[in-house]
Amino acid sequence: MTTTPEPLTAAVSLWRNAADQVLEIAEAAVPLSEDQFATMSFDGPAGGGDREVAPMPAEDAVNARVDAYLGHSDSVLDQIAATSKAGQPSSVLEESIPVLLAGIELSQALMAASQDRDESVRTLGVSDDDGPVRLSGSRAVLDEFGAAALGQAPAVIELPKELVAKFEALEDAGGKEVWEIGKDATLLAALKYGVDKAVSKGSEDVQKAFEAAKKALHWLKDAAVRIVEWVVNKMRNLLPEQFRKTFDDKVKDIKDKISEGAEDLLGDVLGKIWGRDSAEEAWGTALQTKVDLTDAESRLPTVISGQITRIGYVSRTRKGVKTVSSILTSIAAGLGLGLDIQIILAALALVLVGVVCAQLWDGFNDIEDLVPSPA
């Protein structure tokens, strides 16, 4: 049994506490109008090694708590990078995914809470009739992602032993999740725009769009966008260079298959892009040359369980992305942010697709790596 390093455990604890403090702001905002919220005060961020801050006006408290949350998020990612197995980029990315997706969950809570009361209640699926609002669903998601950041993933699901079942399970999981992303009209439009404008390559336009949005938005929305910006930037930086180049080159193929309605072909396309052929060739060559695959075959049942689990995390986060996208789209024209919001939503949609594709790439590599090197 692997023991989680104490610095990582401490960092995750502070991060989780900081996330709760941001959620408290969202919970308080749900039943209030913007003017009512502005009259409130909240304690500044506190906990762990943070210096306690006296009560401050609501807007200042939002910014201070988001600052603290992003700082603790960076600390967790730093600890993951320091303790990840062999420091491999793919390992650092996969262990960081829960923290990145937690940022999206938190951002959608802030964004939803910034709406009128009735819209906030409907979007978040909560009620304020019986007392203070509590975003139990968001807290449960953050609890799960916090446990995952500590390596406490859900129990391994035993998959079929046949090699072909491993390939198909990985393709099916990735294909279904990418298809679900594409089924939402707003996310599909964002994905198409992102591909056509090469948003995945991290152009200056992306940073300019975030800066414009943060200046124009207020009352929790700017805080939500700040967290989205952090997620987008961190995701880009954590992608291994080899994966990033392929993703930039091939994401158009993925977009085209979704646009064509080719649901039944999407898994096959993803498999070919992310390494199924190479993995099949490695196993075929080993069988032909009589390489002993006893150990490799014994490890097949669980080899991609981690990747399947992380693809499942995207399913939990997709609703949050749709919420953020819907709200930003509805207010973009009135604020003169049409193009900037398009770019931001494109970058966010590409984060989801990128997480899924990274898990396919990593999974096929893991299956191939089971084959021992020739003596």
Summary of the structure (lengths in Angstrom):
residues: 375
radius of gyration: 21.5
end to end distance: 30.8
largest distance: 74.9
contacts: 1276
relative contact order: 0.14
helix: 77%
strand: 2%
